[in-house]
Amino acid sequence: MSGKRILGITAFGILFIFAVISVMMLISYLRPEGGTLKLPEPTETTGDPVEVEPDALNRVEITPETVQAVVSTLTRPETYSRELIIESFWDGGQTVFSIDTAVYGVMTSLRISPQVGNEKRIIVTPDTLYIWYGGDSTPFIGGPGLTGDGYRTADEYQMLASYEDIAKLSVDDIVDAGYTQFEGEDCIYIEHFTKELGYTVKYYVSIRLGLITGSEEFDKTGKLVYSMRAGECRIGEIDPEMFTLPNGVDLMHPD
């Protein structure tokens, strides 16, 4: 993945440095042969992801000051598919999007199905953006200026926070962090406060998958205004149709 460590030396000085060094040493201890937390060099993943040891969550203390460093050690699978349910809430109503996601190496394909309106298809590659709607025979094709930096751009089209968003959070705005279970998955959670809107946002990052599997956003009164939940992640499994354009071009096998 492309998450970057942004922890800086704060006024806590030497005590903060010791805290970061201690966490990274513990992460190294937590990662035996086969690894439970993988270093951020993407590799092809075709089998089942490595299971977290039952007592692994008790070995590394997560705090607001150290959580970004720990999240930066996680990597996404190379090839996978899953479904996301995105809900937005407001006074008197809500809307729901279902998003089928498929990732094949450096390409991400999305099938976005709103409650009302046409299905939308998006494929993001390193140098090309494809967008079309149900019934279209040809896609809109955009160049490198629209594809951004790949994963981040695909996350934005999925209405997801990206790892870069987590990495750039100010430590002062992270109000809580630790380990938890979310939808049956062992996760690292990060809770932060947005000064602009006064909202509270929670992220849940799967240790097993290295993916954000859930997110919740609450307004200043404590009402839920946004929710994202991911379904089963199928490692190494994708539907080839997800990378076929409406004009029949197969992006997985362009030749």
C-alpha positions as CSV (number, residue, x, y, z in Angstrom):
1,M,0.0,0.0,0.0
2,S,1.1,3.6,-0.2
3,G,0.4,4.8,3.3
4,K,3.2,7.0,4.7
5,R,4.4,7.5,8.2
6,I,3.8,11.1,9.2
7,L,4.6,11.0,12.9
8,G,6.7,14.0,13.8
9,I,8.8,14.8,16.9
10,T,6.5,16.8,19.2
11,A,7.0,18.7,22.3
12,F,7.1,15.4,24.2
13,G,10.7,15.1,22.8
14,I,12.6,12.2,24.1
15,L,9.6,10.5,25.6
16,F,7.8,10.4,22.3
17,I,10.9,9.1,20.5
18,F,11.1,6.2,23.0
19,A,7.4,5.5,22.5
20,V,7.8,5.1,18.7
21,I,11.0,3.0,19.0
22,S,9.3,0.7,21.5
23,V,6.3,0.2,19.3
24,M,8.4,-0.6,16.2
25,M,10.5,-3.1,18.2
26,L,7.3,-4.8,19.4
27,I,6.0,-4.9,15.8
28,S,9.2,-6.7,14.9
29,Y,8.6,-9.2,17.7
30,L,5.0,-9.7,16.7
31,R,6.1,-10.7,13.1
32,P,7.5,-14.3,13.3
33,E,8.2,-16.6,10.3
34,G,5.3,-16.1,7.9
35,G,4.4,-12.7,9.4
36,T,1.2,-11.5,11.1
37,L,1.9,-7.8,10.1
38,K,3.5,-7.4,6.7
39,L,6.0,-4.7,5.7
40,P,4.8,-2.3,3.0
41,E,6.2,-4.0,-0.1
42,P,3.3,-5.3,-2.1
43,T,3.6,-8.9,-3.1
44,E,1.3,-11.2,-5.1
45,T,-1.3,-12.8,-2.8
46,T,-3.3,-15.7,-4.2
47,G,-4.1,-17.8,-1.2
48,D,-5.7,-17.3,2.2
49,P,-4.4,-14.4,4.2
50,V,-2.3,-15.1,7.3
51,E,-4.4,-15.5,10.4
52,V,-3.7,-13.3,13.4
53,E,-2.4,-15.3,16.4
54,P,-5.0,-15.3,19.2
55,D,-2.8,-13.3,21.6
56,A,-1.2,-11.0,19.0
57,L,-3.5,-8.1,19.8
58,N,-2.2,-8.0,23.3
59,R,1.5,-7.6,22.3
60,V,1.6,-4.1,20.8
61,E,0.1,-1.2,22.6
62,I,-1.7,1.2,20.3
63,T,-2.1,4.9,21.3
64,P,-3.1,8.0,19.4
65,E,0.6,8.8,19.1
66,T,1.7,5.4,17.6
67,V,-1.3,4.2,15.6
68,Q,-0.2,5.7,12.3
69,A,3.1,4.0,12.6
70,V,1.4,0.6,13.1
71,V,-1.1,1.1,10.3
72,S,1.8,2.0,8.0
73,T,3.1,-1.6,8.3
74,L,0.0,-3.1,6.8
75,T,-0.4,-4.0,3.1
76,R,-3.4,-4.7,0.9
77,P,-3.7,-7.9,-1.0
78,E,-2.5,-7.8,-4.6
79,T,-5.8,-9.3,-6.0
80,Y,-9.2,-9.3,-4.3
81,S,-12.8,-8.5,-4.6
82,R,-15.4,-7.4,-2.0
83,E,-18.7,-5.5,-1.6
84,L,-19.1,-2.2,0.2
85,I,-22.3,-0.8,1.6
86,I,-22.1,3.0,1.9
87,E,-24.9,4.8,3.8
88,S,-25.4,8.6,4.2
89,F,-28.0,9.9,6.7
90,W,-29.6,13.3,7.1
91,D,-32.7,14.6,8.9
92,G,-35.6,12.8,7.4
93,G,-33.8,10.5,5.0
94,Q,-30.9,8.4,3.9
95,T,-29.3,7.0,0.8
96,V,-27.5,3.7,0.3
97,F,-24.9,2.7,-2.3
98,S,-23.7,-0.8,-3.0
99,I,-20.2,-0.9,-4.5
100,D,-18.7,-4.1,-5.9
101,T,-14.9,-3.7,-5.9
102,A,-12.3,-5.7,-7.7
103,V,-8.5,-5.1,-7.5
104,Y,-6.2,-6.8,-10.0
105,G,-2.6,-5.7,-9.5
106,V,-2.5,-1.9,-10.2
107,M,-6.0,-1.8,-11.6
108,T,-9.2,-1.2,-9.6
109,S,-12.7,-1.7,-10.9
110,L,-15.9,-0.5,-9.3
111,R,-19.6,-1.2,-9.9
112,I,-21.6,1.4,-8.1
113,S,-25.3,0.8,-7.6
114,P,-27.3,3.6,-6.0
115,Q,-30.8,3.3,-4.5
116,V,-32.1,5.5,-7.4
117,G,-30.5,6.0,-10.8
118,N,-28.3,4.1,-13.2
119,E,-25.5,1.8,-12.2
120,K,-22.1,3.5,-12.6
121,R,-18.9,1.7,-13.7
122,I,-15.4,3.0,-13.0
123,I,-12.0,1.4,-13.8
124,V,-8.8,3.1,-12.5
125,T,-5.5,2.1,-14.0
126,P,-2.1,3.8,-13.5
127,D,-2.5,5.9,-16.6
128,T,-6.2,5.8,-17.7
129,L,-9.6,6.4,-16.1
130,Y,-12.7,4.7,-17.6
131,I,-16.2,5.7,-16.6
132,W,-19.6,4.6,-18.0
133,Y,-23.2,4.0,-17.0
134,G,-25.5,1.1,-17.5
135,G,-26.6,0.9,-21.1
136,D,-23.6,2.8,-22.5
137,S,-21.7,1.2,-25.4
138,T,-18.5,3.2,-25.0
139,P,-16.8,4.6,-21.9
140,F,-15.5,8.0,-21.1
141,I,-11.7,7.7,-21.2
142,G,-9.5,10.1,-19.2
143,G,-5.7,10.4,-19.2
144,P,-3.1,10.4,-16.4
145,G,-4.2,13.8,-15.1
146,L,-7.5,12.2,-13.9
147,T,-6.1,8.9,-12.5
148,G,-4.2,10.5,-9.6
149,D,-2.1,8.0,-7.7
150,G,-4.1,4.9,-8.3
151,Y,-5.2,3.4,-5.0
152,R,-6.0,6.9,-3.6
153,T,-8.1,7.8,-6.6
154,A,-10.0,4.4,-6.5
155,D,-10.6,4.9,-2.8
156,E,-12.1,8.4,-3.4
157,Y,-14.5,7.0,-6.1
158,Q,-15.6,4.4,-3.5
159,M,-16.4,7.2,-1.1
160,L,-13.7,5.8,1.2
161,A,-11.1,7.4,3.4
162,S,-7.7,6.5,2.1
163,Y,-4.6,5.4,4.0
164,E,-3.1,8.7,3.1
165,D,-6.0,10.4,4.9
166,I,-5.2,8.4,8.0
167,A,-1.5,9.2,7.6
168,K,-1.9,12.9,7.3
169,L,-4.1,13.2,10.5
170,S,-2.7,15.5,13.1
171,V,-1.8,13.5,16.2
172,D,-3.6,16.2,18.2
173,D,-6.8,15.4,16.4
174,I,-6.7,11.6,17.1
175,V,-8.8,11.2,20.3
176,D,-8.6,7.4,20.6
177,A,-7.0,4.4,19.0
178,G,-6.6,0.7,19.8
179,Y,-7.7,-2.8,18.9
180,T,-11.3,-3.9,18.4
181,Q,-13.5,-6.4,16.6
182,F,-15.6,-5.0,13.7
183,E,-18.0,-7.2,11.8
184,G,-16.1,-10.2,13.1
185,E,-12.7,-8.9,12.0
186,D,-9.7,-8.1,14.2
187,C,-9.1,-4.4,13.5
188,I,-7.0,-1.4,14.5
189,Y,-9.4,1.5,15.1
190,I,-8.7,5.2,14.9
191,E,-11.1,7.8,16.2
192,H,-10.4,11.5,15.3
193,F,-12.1,14.9,15.5
194,T,-12.6,17.2,12.5
195,K,-12.1,20.8,13.6
196,E,-13.8,22.1,10.5
197,L,-17.2,20.5,11.1
198,G,-16.8,19.3,14.6
199,Y,-17.5,15.7,13.5
200,T,-16.1,12.5,15.0
201,V,-14.8,9.9,12.6
202,K,-13.9,6.3,13.3
203,Y,-11.9,4.0,11.0
204,Y,-11.5,0.3,11.3
205,V,-8.5,-1.3,9.6
206,S,-8.3,-5.1,9.3
207,I,-5.1,-6.5,10.6
208,R,-5.6,-9.7,8.6
209,L,-6.3,-7.9,5.3
210,G,-4.6,-4.5,5.6
211,L,-7.9,-3.0,4.3
212,I,-10.2,-0.4,5.8
213,T,-13.3,-2.6,6.5
214,G,-15.5,0.0,8.2
215,S,-15.9,3.7,8.9
216,E,-18.4,5.8,10.8
217,E,-18.9,9.5,11.0
218,F,-21.0,11.4,13.6
219,D,-22.0,15.0,13.6
220,K,-21.5,17.3,16.5
221,T,-24.7,16.2,18.2
222,G,-23.6,12.5,18.0
223,K,-25.9,11.5,15.1
224,L,-24.6,9.0,12.6
225,V,-24.2,10.7,9.2
226,Y,-22.1,8.3,7.3
227,S,-21.3,4.6,7.5
228,M,-19.2,2.1,5.4
229,R,-19.2,-1.6,5.9
230,A,-17.3,-4.1,3.8
231,G,-18.5,-7.6,3.1
232,E,-16.4,-10.7,2.7
233,C,-13.0,-10.1,1.1
234,R,-12.2,-12.8,-1.5
235,I,-8.5,-12.9,-1.8
236,G,-7.2,-13.9,-5.3
237,E,-10.8,-14.0,-6.7
238,I,-12.2,-11.6,-9.2
239,D,-14.8,-11.7,-11.9
240,P,-13.0,-11.0,-15.3
241,E,-16.1,-9.1,-16.4
242,M,-15.2,-6.4,-13.9
243,F,-12.3,-5.4,-16.2
244,T,-14.1,-5.6,-19.5
245,L,-15.2,-2.3,-21.1
246,P,-18.7,-2.0,-22.6
247,N,-17.1,-2.1,-26.1
248,G,-15.6,-5.5,-25.3
249,V,-12.0,-4.5,-24.6
250,D,-10.5,-6.8,-21.9
251,L,-8.1,-4.8,-19.8
252,M,-6.8,-7.9,-18.0
253,H,-5.6,-9.3,-21.4
254,P,-5.2,-6.2,-23.7
255,D,-3.3,-8.2,-26.3
